[in-house]
Amino acid sequence: MAENAADVSERVQDGPEVRTRGGALRGSLKDGVAAFLGVPYAQAPVGAMRFRAPEPAGPWDGVREATAFGPTAPKRPYSPPLDALLPDPDVEGDDCLNLNVWAPWGPSGPAAPEDGTSEDGMPGDGIPGDGISDDGVSGDERPEAGRPVMVWIHGGSLIHGSSAVPVYDGTAFARDGVVLVSVNYRLGVEGFGVFPDAPANLGLRDQIAALAWVRENVAAFGGDPERVTVFGESAGAISIAALLASPLAKGLFRRAVVQSGAPIAQPLATARRTTEAVAARLKVPATAEAFARVDRERLLAAQTEVTGKGSPLSGGHSFQIVVDGEVLPRDPAEALADGASAEVDLLMGTTTEEYRLWFVPSGVTDRVGPWVQRLLLRKAKVPSRTAKVYRAGRPLEKPGEVLGALATDKLLRIPLNALADARLRAGASAGTYLYEFGWRSPVLDLGACHALELGFVFDTLDLPETRALTGPEAPQELATAMHAAWVAFAATGEPGWRRWDPARPVMTFGPGLPSLVEAPREAERRAWEV
C-alpha cells in the first residue's frame, strides 16, 4: 500500500534523485557527494510489527525527501561521563528501520567510476536510471562494474547508538569513491529480548533486511551489489561476526571489517535472564505480548535499571546476540573456526588500550589494588599463570591498568588472533588481515581507548563530536592512512599490508606513522594458550 501523500514531500527544491524499488528519493548534494538520509528499508516496528521480524517497507507515491536523518531506535543516552565522550543523537519517530546513503555524484547523476562505466554499472554518461528499470533494479545487460559499497553497523552495547552519530558521516568515503550506507536497527529488549512468543535476534534480522535492501537497490546509487563490505565497531563488530556465521546473511556481502568486537553469542536460556529481569522490574510476564502493552518510556527505564551495573568482566545483565537455531544455528566463534565465510575477506583489530574508555573515567585504574585485581581476575576466570606474565611485563603499571590489559586481550585481542589462526590453518580462500590502533588521546588520559579509531576510519577528525574523544590535535596524516586502508580493502580486498601468516603481521596505526609489526606482545598472547 502506498503511503499517504502527506508523508511524502512535493518537489520544493532541486536535488539529486534516484529511483529505488520503493519509489523515488530526493537527497542533498555538496562538493560532489550526494546524501540520501532516513530511507526506510523495513516497516516501522510498531503495532502488529512490534517484536516481529522485519518486513520490507511499502512503496510511496511521488518523490520522497531524504535530506534529514530518520528516527533512531528507542534508547536512553549514555550515562555520565560517557555521554560527553560519545555523542548519541535521538531522533523521534516510529520509522526507526531506516538507512542513509552517501555516493559520489556528478553533474548528471552518480559520478562515473575510473573504469569509464556509469555508476549504475552501464557504459555511458552516468544519467541516473540509465540501464535501470522503473523498480530500481538494473537490467540484464548491466555488467559487474560499479563502485565498492560499505555498510556500517554502529556499536553501543546493543542499547545505544544510531546511524545519525556525526562521527559516522559518510562524506569522506563517498569522496574517495565508495558508496557508504549506514543502518539503524532495533536495540535493547525490542531488538535483543528473548521471548517464547517472538523471534529472537530481531536487531540482527533488521541488519540482514538492510543488507537485502542494499543488494536490491544500491546499483541506483552507483554501487556494485557484488562488492559489498560490512563493517562495524564494538557491538556492531559482534553483529558482523554473527552475520559471518549466519546462513540468512550468506551472499549479501563479500568482505567484512570487525573493529573491537569478537564472535560471541549466548544460549537462549542464558540470554533470556536479562529479559526476565526486565519483566520482573515491570511486574509483567516475560512475553512479547505483555511487553508490547508497556509504555515505551517505562520499558526503557526498566531496561536501563537492569543493565546499568553489568560489565563484560564482572558479569551482570546485558543484551546479547543468541544462538537461536535460525539466524544463528550455532556459536559464531565455533562456526567461523570451522570455516564459515572462508570466502569472505576479513579485516579485524582492536585499539591497544580498549579498557581505558571505562576504567579511566570511572576511576577503576586508580582504585583497584592487588587484592581486588586478583579477585576480579578469578571471577573472570583469567588463569593465574596468565596474569603473572602480564604483571611481570608491566612492572610500572598500576594493578588497575594490568587488569585492563588482561580484559582487553581476553575479550578482544585473543579471540581475534584465534580466528585469524583458524582461517590460516583451514586454508581460507579469502584474505585475513589484522590491525591495532595505538595513537593515544590526551582527553582525560584515555589513551588508545575503545572507539577512538572511529574518527580516523571515517576521516571526521574535524568534527566537534569526534574531538570530544580525540581532542583537537589528533594527527590528520594517521586518519588519512587508516581511512585509505579501509577504502582499499573495500575496493580490492587488500588494505595495503600482507595477509595473516605464521609470522603474525599486524599493521599498527600509531603511535607515530603506520608500521607493520610481527607478533606484538607475543609473550602475553602465548600466556593464554592452554
N, C-alpha and C positions, 0 to 999 in steps of 0.2 A: 504494500500500500504506500502511495506517495505521501510525503509529509505535507502538512498544512502549509499553504503559501506564506503564512505569516512567519514560519520558521526559516524561510529561505529569502535572503535579501534580494531585491531587484538590483539591476545594474545601476550603480551610483558613481563608479569611477573606473578608469582604465586600470587594468592589472593583468598579470599572466593568467591564462585559463588552460585547464586540461579537462578531459572527459574521462571519468573512471566508470566502472561498472554501475556505481550508484547514481551517477549523474555528473554534471559539470561543476567544476570548482574554480573560484577566482581567488588567487593569492596576492601577495605583495612582491615587489621587485626592488632590489637595491644592490648596486655595484655588481651587476651580473649574476646575482643569486636570487632565485625565486623561492619564496617560502609559502607553504600551504599548511596552515595550522588548524588544529582541532577537527580533523577529518574523522568521522565515525567509521569504525571498522566492524562494530557489532552493535546490537540493540542495547539500549540503556538497561542496566541490571536492576530494574525496579519492578514493582508489581509482581506479575506472574514470572518475570525473568530473574527476580532476586533469588540467589542461591541456586541458580540453574546454569547449565553450560551455555557459553555464548552462542548466539545466533547471528548470522550476517545482518548488518544494518540494512534497512529498507531503502529504496530509491527515493529521490526527491525530484521535484519539478524545478525548472528554471536553473539559475546559476547560484550555487551556494557560496557565500562569502567565507573564506578560510584565512582570515587575517589576524585572528586572535586565538590564543591557546584555549582549548576546550576544558570542560570541567575536570578536576582532579578526583581521584578516588577518595572516598571518605577516610579521613585520617586526623590525627592530632599532631601539632608541631613537636619537634624535638624538645626535650627538657633542657633547661639551662645547665651548663653553659654551652651545650652543643647547638642550641638554637641560634646562637650568634655566629657559629663557625660553619654551619650547614644550612644555608637558606632553603626554605621549603615552602614555596608559594601554595596558596589554597585558592582554587577557582571553583566557585559554587556551581551546582547543576547536577542533573541526573546522568547525562550522557558522558560518563567518565571513560567509556571504552573508545578512546579516540587516539589518533596519532598525528604526527607532524612530518612534513617532508620538506627538505631543503635540496635544491637542484641547481646545477649550472644552467644559465639561461641567456640566450642570445636575443637579438632584435626581433626574430621571428618565432622564437619559442625555445625549447631545450637546446642549449649550446651543443654544436656538433662535436663529437669526440675527435681526438687527434688522428684517428684512422680514416677520417673522411666520411663516416656514416652519420646520419642524423641520429638524434638521441632516442628515437623510437626504434632504432636498430635498422632503419631503411636507408639505403643510399639516397641522398637528395639534399634538400635545402633546409631540413630541420623544422618544417612547419608543424605546429602541434597537431597531432592526429593523422599525419601523413602515414599511411600504411596501417592505421589503427581503425577498427570498426567502431560503430556507434556505442557499443558496450565497453569500449576502452581496451579491448584485447587485440593484440597485434594479429595481423592476418597470416596466412600460411607462408607468404613469401618473406616474412621477417627473418633475417639471419640472426646468428647468436650475438653479434656485436652489440655493444651498449656499454654504458658506464657501470663501474662497480657500485654495488649497493651495500650500505652498512646500516644495520638495525640495532638501535641502542635500547637495552633493557636496564632501567635505573635500579639502584640499590635503595637501602633504607630499612633493613631488618624485616622486610615484608610487612611493615606497618607504616613506614614513612616514604616520602619521595614522590616524584612525578616527572613527566617529560617537560614540564614548564620551568624546571630549575634553570636559571640563566647560565650556569656553568656549562650546561649541555647544549648550548646554542650550536646549530649545525652549519653555520655560515662558512667556517674555515674548511670543513670537509667539502662542501659544495664548491668553494673557491678553488680547491685543489682536485676537482674532477670526480668527486664521489656524490652519489645520491644518498643523502643521510635521512634515515627515518628514526624517529623516537616514539616510544609507545607508553601509554598508560595501561595499567592492569589493576584488577581488584586487589585490595590489601587487607591485612588483618583477618578477622573472623569471617568477613564476607568473601575473601579470596582464598583463605587457607584454613578455615574452620573444618572440622571433621564431624560430619553428621550421619546418622543412619538413613536419613531420607533425602540426601542430596549428594551430587557427585563431589568427590574430593579434588584437590588441586585446581580449584576454579581459576585462580590467578595464573597458573601455568597454562591452563586451557585458553585463557584470554591471550596470552603471548603467542600460542600456536595459531589462534584465529587471526591475530595481527600479521603473523608471517604468511598465512594463506592469503590475506588481503594483499600483502606486498607482492606475492608471486603473481596474483591475478592483475594487478594494477600498476606496478612500478614502471613498466615499459612506457606508459603515458608520460612519465616524468623524465624519461631518458635513461632509465636504469635497465640493467640486464637481469632478468629473474633467475638466470643460471649462475650469476656471480654475486650471491648474497652472503655477507658476513654478519653474523650476530656477535655483538659484544656487550659486555656489562661488567659492573663492579659490585663487590660485596654480595648482597642478596641477589642482585642482577646476575652476577657471575655464577652463583649457586644455581640460579634458574637456568642459565645456559648449560651448565654441566648436566642438569636434568634433561634439558632439551636434546642434548647429545645422546642421551640414553633412552629417549622416548621414541617408540615406534610411530607415534602420531605426528612427530616432527620430522621424520625421515624424508629427505629430499627437498626440504624447504630452505636449506642453506648449505653453502659449500665450505665455509670457513667459520671459525669461532675464535673469540678472544675472551679469556677468563681472567679478570682482574680482581685480585684479592678476594677470591672465593674458591671453594673446593667442592668436589662432588660429595653431597651429603643428603640424606633423606631419612625420615623416621618411619618405623612401622605405624600402621593406622592406630593401633591401640595406644601407643606411646604418645603420638601427636594429639590424640583425642583428649588427653588430660587437660590441655590448655582450654579447649572448647568447654569442657565440663566445669572448669574453674570459673570461666566467664558466666556460664549458666547459673552456677551457684551464687555468684555475686548478684546476678539479675533476679534470682529466685524464679527461674523458668526452666522447663525441661530442656535438655541439651539436644534439641531438634531444630532443623531448619525452619519448620513450620512455626515453632514458638519464637525463634529469633526474628523471623520476618515480621512479627507483630510488635516488636520492640522499637521504640523511637530510636532513630539512628544516633542522636547525640548521647542518649543514655547507654546505648551499646558501645560507643566509642569510649565513654567514661569508664565503663566496667572493663573493657579490654585494656585500657591504659593502666588501671589499678592492678590487674592480674599480671601484666607483662613488665611492669615498671622496675622490678627488682631483680630480674633474671639476667644472667650473663653466660656466654659460652663456656667460661672457665669454671664458674661456681655453680652453674645449673640454674634452675628456676623455669618458670613458664615462658614459652615463646612460640611463635607460629613458624611452622616448618613445612617444607615440601614433604610429601609422604609417598611411600610405596603402596600404591592403590590397586595394582593389578591391571590397570588400563593405560593411564598416561605413563606411569612408571611400573612396569611389571616386576622389576627387581631393583635392588640398591644400585644407584648410578655409579658409585665407585667400583663395584664389582663388575657391572656391565661394561664399563669403559675399559677396565683392566683386561676383560675377556675379549676385547676387540670391537665393541660397539663404536660406530662412527670412525673406524680406522681410515676411512676415505676422506675424512674432513680435516683440512689443515687446521692446526691448533696453536695458538699463541697464548701463553699463560705467564703469570707472575704476581709479585707482591711488592709492597713497599718494605723497606728494611726494618722499620720500626712501627709496624701496624698498631701495636698495642697503645702507643702514646696518645692517640686520639681520645681514649677512655681513661687511661691511667694517670695522665698528667693533669687534666682539668679537675679530676675528682680527688687528686692528692694521693692516689694509691702508691705512686712511685716513692713518695716520701714516708708514708705511714706504715708500709709493710716492712716488718723486721724479719730476721732469720726464722724465728719460730712460726710466725704467720705464713711466711713463704712456704715453709715445709708442710704446713697444714693444708694450704691451698693446692700445692702440688700433689699431695696424697689424694685429696678429693678429686682432682682432675686426672688421677691415675697416670701421673708422669713418673717413670721409673727413677729411683734414687740415683742409679748409676748415670743416667742421662743428665739429671740436674747437677751432679758433681762435675761433669765435663764442662757445663756452661759456667759454673761458678769459678772453676779453675782458669777458664779462658777469659773471664771478665772480672779481674780482681779489683778494678777501680769502680765498678758499677754497684749501685745500691741493690739491696735484695729485691726491691720492687721492680727495678729495671731488668734484673736477671729473670724474675718471674715473667715479665712481659715478653722478653726474648723467647723464653720457653713456650709461652702461649702462642706467639706469632708463628713459631715453627710447627708446633703440634697441630694447630688448626689450619694452617695455610701452606707454609713452605714445604713441609714434609709430604703432605698428600699430593701436592702438585708435582714434586720431584718423583714420587712413586708412580704417578700416572704417566709422566714422561718416560720413565724407565720401562713401564709395562708396554707402552706403544713401541718403544725401541726393540724390546725382546720379541714382540709379536710381528715385527717387520711391517708396521703400518705403512700403507702406500702413500699416505699424505705426510706432510712435514709437521714436526713438533718443535716449537721454539720457546725458550724461557727468557724472561727479563726480570730485573729488580730495579725498583726506583729508590734511589738513595739520597736525593737532594733534601736538605734539612730546612724546614720552615723555622724562622725565628719567632713566629707568633706563639706566645705562651710557652716557648721552648718545646713545641710539639714535635720537632724533628721530622724524620721521614715517616710520618704517621699515615694511618688509614685514610683513604680518599684524597690524599694530597696530589696524586698524579693526575687527577681528572682535568684540572685546568690546563695541564701540559698536553694531554691527549687531545682535548678539544681545541687547543690553541686559543684559550679565552683568558689569558693572564691579565688582560687589561680591564676586566670587569670587576667592579667592587665586590660582587658576590664571590668571585674567585679569590680576591685579595684578602677576604676575611680569614682564609686559611693559609694563604701563601705569604701574605704581606706584600708591600709594594715593590720589592726589589727582586722578585723571582726572575731567574735568567731566561730571557726570551730564546736564546740560542738552544737551550735544552728543550723548551717546548717545541721549537721548530723541528728539532731532530726526532723527538718522540712522536709528534703528530705525523711527520713524514713516514716514519716506520709503520704506523697503523695504516696510512693510506697505501703504502707499497704492499703491505700484507693483503689488504682488501683487493688490490688490483691484480696481484701476481701470485699470492700465496707465500711470498718470501719477504720478511720485514727488513732484511739487509744484513743479517748475520747467519752463521751456519746452523744447520739443523742440530737438534739434540743428538749427541753421540756419547760413547763411553767416557770422554773427557769432561762431560757435563758443562758445556758452554752456556754462560748466562750473560746477556747484554745488560750492563749496569748503566742506568741513566742518573748520573750524579752519585756522590759529589764530583764536581768537575765535568769534563766532557764525557760523552758516552764512550764506554770501553768494554770490550769482551773479556770476561773473567772466567777461567775454568775452575769449576768446583769450589765456589766461595764457601767459606766456613765449613769445610768438609769434615773436620773433626766433630763438630756439633751435629751435622747431619748423620754421620755414622753412629753417633751415640744413641740414635733412635732404633737402630737395627737390632733385631732380636738375636 
